[in-house]
Amino acid sequence: MRLPTRFRYAVRAVAEIAKQDSRLPVSISRIVETQGISANYAKQLLNQLVKKGILVSRKGVAGGYNLGRKAEEISLLDIYNALGIGITPAPCLRLGRKYCSKVGVCGARKVWKDFAEKITEALRHTSIGDIVELEFSYKNRRRSR
């Protein structure tokens, strides 16, 4: 299963915000520059996250984005849900009998459902704080070589 691009970009953008001094808002131009995301796309994603309280936005010359709560309290599932993405590795999980008449007797459907539950748990138990910590450890490992 491939995670949607908008989710991957949103995680990168939120992690970038988390890495900065939390008192100062992170500008959209910084996010665009460091993460390689187009400005319009980044604004759309970040605005969705603001609406769900994951981020806080500040307008004006010194404006930008801050985390809505601590990085350790923002799970990847929070971001996934804020973007309105459903975890459905197979269409039958979302559409049921409308998609497939074998829903009630399909053994594979149980596997797809278990798979979706494992993905959900992995996203629930991984925070933006974990992502930032991993990035920090990767950078330190490269420096020590």
N, C-alpha and C positions, 0 to 999 in steps of 0.2 A: 504494500500500500504506500502510495506517495502522499506526503503531507502537502496540502495546498500552499502555493507560493505566498499568498497573502498571510498565511499563518507564519511561515518561516521568516518573512520580512518583518512582521509585527514583533516576533520574538527578538530578532536582531535589533530592532529599533528600541524596544523597551530595555533590552540589556545595555545598549549604548547609553540610555538615559540613566540607568542604574549605576553605571561606572563613573559618572560625573559627580561633582560636588552637589549634594542634594539641596543645598540652599539656593543654587543658581539654576534657573531654567535652561534646558538644553534646546538650542535653536534647531529649527527644521533644517537649516542649511548644514549644520554639523552632522545631523543624522544622515542626510542625503550624501554628504561628502564621505563619511566614514563607512557607510553601509552600502553605497552604490544603489540606492533606491531613488526613483524619480520623485521630484518634489510633490507633484500632484498625487501620486500613488501613496506616498508617505503621509501626506495630509489626510487623505481618506481613511487610511488605517488608523492613524493616531486619533482622529476625531471619533471613530467608533470606540476606541479604548477610553477616551475621555467620557463619553456618554455612559459607559459602564463603570466609571470610577477607578479604573486601573491607572489612568493618568490624570493629571490636572494640567490645564493649559493656562498660560498667562499671555495676554496680548500686549502689544506695544514694542518699542524699539528693543528693550531688554527682555522681550517675551520668549516663550518657548514652552517646554514640557518638563514636568516633574512627575515622579511616581506618586500615585494616589495613596499608596501605603508602602510599607517596607518591602524590599525586594524579596525577602524570605517569605513574605505573605502573599506573593503573587504567583500562583501556580500557572504552568503552561496550559492547564485545562481552563483556567479563568480567561486567558487570552483566546483560546480556541472558541470557547462559548461566547465571548464578547463579540467575536467576528461572525457569529451565527452559522458556524460550520458544524455539521453533524458528522459524527464518527460512524460511518457506514461503509465497511469494506465491500459489501454486496448490496445491490439495490433492493433485494427482497427484505432486508432488515428495515428499510424505511417505508417501502411501498406495500409490503405484504402480498396478499392475493392479487392486487391490482397488477403486480409485476409478474408473479409466477403462481401458477395453480398448484404447485407442489409444496407450498410453504409448510403445510401441516405434516408432511411425510419426508421432507428432505433432510438427510443426515448432515449434509454440508452446511446447511443454515445454522445448525448448532455450533459448528466450528467457527463460522463467520461471526456469530454472536459472541462467543468466548473471546475471539480475537479482538473484537471491538471493546470488550470489557477490559482486556489486558492493556490495550492502548490507552483507554480512559484512565486506568489506574496509574500507568506510567506518567501520563501528563499531570494527573492530580498530585503525584508525589515528587514532581520536579518543579523547582521554583526558579524564578529569574535570578535569585541569589545563587542558586546552584550553577546556573549558566555563567554568571559573572565569575564565580570562583573557578570554574573549569578554564575559562579564558585566561584568567590570571595565572593559573598553574601552567598552562601551555606557554605563555609568554616567558615565565620564569625558567622553564625548562630549556627554551631556545637560547636564552641569555647565558645560561650556565654551560653551554657547549663550546 
